[in-house]
Amino acid sequence: MRDLSRRDFLRKTTFAGLGLTTAGALSSFYTSGPRMRFGLVTYQWGRDWDLPTLLTHCEKTGLWGVELRTQHAHKVEINLSAAERAEVKSRFANSPVTCIGYGSNFEYHSADPAELQKNIEQTKAYLQLCKDIGATGIKVKPNNLPPAVPKEKTIAQIAASFNEVGKFARNIGQLVRVEVHGNLTQEIPNMKAIFEQVTEPNVRICWNCNPEDLLPPGLEANFNSVKKWFGDTVHVRELNTNEYPYQQLMNLFTGMKYNGWILLEARTEPKDRVLAMKEQLAVFKEMMVKAGGR
C-alpha cells in the first residue's frame, strides 16, 4: 500500500467486493481472503492535527488510512474551494496514506421534517466533498428512536433517508457508511430492522464495537445477523483493553473473509499519541496472526 497503484487497486477491490458499479467510475475487480488494513479515525488522537501533520504521523506509524472527522483541525469541510479540494486530494495522492472518507454527525431520526431534510441535503454536500478530495464515502448515524414517535415509523424514516442519500452517493461513486450508533439505534436488532428496508447497495453498516453488541444472544449471533450489510469500515477503540472481545471480533471478520479497514477511534489521552498508534498497530497485527488473517 506504499504506492499509488497498490492503493488504487485496494480501493477498487473494496468496491467490487461490495458488488458496486457506478457508470464506469468503478472497475470490476475481485479478491480472495481477508485483507484487513489498520487505519485511524481522527476522533480524538487526530483532532488537533492539521492535514500535513496528520499525514506525517500516519506515515510514521504505518496507519495507512484515515477517516477525517468533522470540525477538526485538518479543516476538510464543504467551505473548501475547488482549488483547496484539489490540494487535499493531491496531498493524499502524494502520500502512502489513503483518504478513506469523512466522519460526519448527520442523522435522520428527527420528527421535524425541516431538520431531517437539512441533514439529508448536508449529507449530499459532503458526499460531493468526498468525491472531490478522492475519498470513497461518508460516515453517518441513525442516532435515536424518539420515544414520542412509533418505533416502526422512525425506522422506516431512517431507512428511506439512507436510500435517498445512498442513491445520490451511488451516482457519484461513493459509499454511505452507517455507524452503529445512538440511543436504541445501536442495538443490533434495531439496526437490522433499519437495513431490512434499505434498498441502495452502497449503503453499508460500519460496525462500531458497542457494549450493546454483547447483549443476548451474544456477539457472534448479533454479528451474523447483520454481516451481509457490512461495508469497508469498522470502528474499534483501543484494542488492548478488556472492555470488548476484540480477538473474537477479529476471528469473526477473518472467518467471513472481510476486506476493509479496521479504524482506530481511540478515546484515551496518551502522552505520546504517535507511539500509541504504533502500539495499537502491533496489537492489531498480533490479533490478525491469531485469527489466521493476512
N, C-alpha and C positions, 0 to 999 in steps of 0.2 A: 504493500500500500504506500510505498515511499515514492512512487512515480505516478504521474497523472493517468497513464494508460491503465495501470492497475486499479486506481481509484475509480476511474470511469467504468471499468469492467464490473467492479463490485456494485456500483450504483445501478447499472443496467440489470445485473443478475438479480438484485433485490426486487426491482420492479417486475421482472419476468417471473420470479418465484411467486409473486402475488397474482400473477395472471393478468397484468395490466398492459394495455396498449393505448396509445393516445396519438392518433393521426400521424404516425410515422415518427413522432418525437421520442418514443421509447422502443428500443430494438428488442428482438426476441432472443433471449439467452436462457440457459438453464444451468443449474448447479446440482451437485450431489453431496450430501453430507453436511453436517453443521459447520458453519464458518462464522461463528460469533466473534465480533470485534468489540473492544472496550473503548468507551469514549466518556465525555463529560457533558453534563447539564450544568450551565453556569449559574444555577440557582443560588448557591452560597459561595462556593470556592472560587467562582469566576466573576462574582458580582461587581467587583471594583477594578477589574482589569479592562483597559481599553483593548481594541481589537489586536494591534500589534503585540501587546504584552500577552494576551490570551493565546495567540498562535505560538509565540515563543515558548510559553510554559507547556503547551500541549506537545510541541516538538521535542522539548527536553525530556518529557516524561513518557512518551510513546502512547499517549492517548490520541488516537488518530482521527477522532470525530468529535464534533461539538454541536449541541443544541443550544442556540442563543436564546437566553431568557429575556423576556420583555423588560423594559425600563431599567436596564443595567448599564454599566459604564461603557460597554462597547458601542452603545447607541445605534444599533441597527434597527431603525424604525421607519415607518412609511413617510416620514418627512424628508427622507433622503432624496436628493435629486437623481436624475438618470445617471449623471456622471459619478455621483457618490456611490450609487448602487453598483455601477461598473467597477469602481475602485475596490469595493468589498469583494466582488466576485474575483477580481484579479488577485487580491491578496490570498484568497484561498487557492486559486489556481496555481500560484507560485509557492504553495506550501504543501507538505505531505498531509496536512490536516483537512478533513472533509467537513464542509458545512452541511450538516445533516438537515437542519431546519430551524424553525423558530418556535420558541416555547411561549405561547400566549395564555391569557387568562379568559379567553372568550368562552361563554357558557350560554345554554339555550333552554333553561328551565323557567325563566321568568313568566309570570302570568300577565305581565304588561306587554301588549303587542309591540309598542314602540321600543321598549328595551330589548325585546327579542330581536326585532328587525335590526336594531343598531348593532347587536353582536354578530348577526349574520353578515351584514354589509362590511363591518370591520374585518371579519374573517376573510372575506373575499379580497379586501385591500391588502391584507398581509400575505395572503397566498400569492398575489402578484409580486409582492416584495420578495418572497421566497424564490420565485422563478427568476426574478431579475438578478439575485445575488448568487444564483447557481445552486441553491438548496433543493431539497426534494419534497418538502412538506411542512405542515404546521401542526403543532400540538394544541389541542383544545380540551375542554372539560364538559361533562354533563353538569355536575356540581350540586344538585339538590333535587329533592322531591318535596315541594312546598306542602305543608300539612293542610292548607285550606283548599287545595285542588285535588281532585281524584287522581290517585297514583297512575292509573292507566292513561289518563288524559295527558299528564306531563310526560310520561314515557313516549307516547305517540308524538308529542310535540318535539321532543328532543330528537327522536329518530327522523322525523320529517326535516328538521333543521340540518341534521347531518347529511341527509340526502341532497338538500339544496346546495350546501357548501361543497359537498362531495362531487356533484355534477360540475360545478364551476372549476374545482380543482382538477378533475379528470380532463377537462378541456384544455388545461394549460400544463398537463403533465406533472401534477403534484399529488401528494398524499395528504389525507386528513387523519392525523394520529390522535385517537381519543384516549386520553389518560383515564385510567380507572380511579376516579377521584370524586370527592364531595360527600356531603351528608346523605346517607342512604344509597346514593348512586354508586358508591364504591363497593357496595355489597354485590358480590358476583351474580346472584340471581337477578338483580335489577339491571345490571349491565347486560346480561344475557337477554333479558326481555326487551331492552332497547335495540340490541343488534338483530334480534329476530325480525325487526321492522326496517332495518337498514338495507337498502337495495343497491346502493352505489358500491362497486367493488373496491374502490380505492379509499373507502372509509374503514379504518382498521383500529384495533384495540392496541393500546400501549399499556402492558402490564405494569403495575405501579408498586408492588410489594407492600401492600397494606395489611394491618393486623386482621382485617375482615376476610382476607384470603384463607385464613386458617379456621374460620368458622365451620361447623359441621355442614357437609360431610368431610371437610378437610382439604388441604392444599391440592393434592393430586386430583381429586374429584372436581373441585372448583376450576382448576386449571384446564382439565379436559373438557369441561362444559362450554368453554368459550375459545379454545385454542384455534378453532377453524377461522376465527376472525382476527388472529394476531397479525400485526404488521411487521415493520422492520425496526421497531424500537421498544426497549424495555427500560424502565427506570428502577434503579436499585439505590439503597442507601449504603453506608459503609459495610463492606462485605464481611469484615472480621468482627462482627458483633453476634450476640446470641439472641437478638431480638426477632430474627426471622430465619427460617431454614433455607439459607441461600444455596447450600450444597445440593439439597433436594431439588430446589428450583432449577439449578444448572443441569442436574441429571434429567429433569423433565424436558427442558429445552433441547438438550442433546438428543434425547430419545425421539423427539419429533423432527430432528434434523433442521432445527431453526437456523435460518440465515438472516442475520441482522445485528443490530447494535445493542450491547448492554451498556447503558448510560448511567454514570455515577451522578446521582443527585444528592450530594453529601449534605449533612446537616450539622456536623461538628465544627469546631473552630480550632484547628491545629495551628501551632506556631509557624510551621513551615508547610504551606499548602502544596508546594511543588513536591517536596519529599513525600507528603501524604498521598499524592496522586501516584507516585511511583510505587509506594507500598500497596495501594489498592490494586494496581495493575498486577503486581506479583501475586496477591491473593487470588485474583481472578484467574490467572494462568494456572495456579495450583489447583483450583477448583475444576478447571477445564480438563486437566490431566486426570483427576479423579473421576470425572464424568465420562471420560473417554472421548471428549471433543477434540477439535483441532484448532 
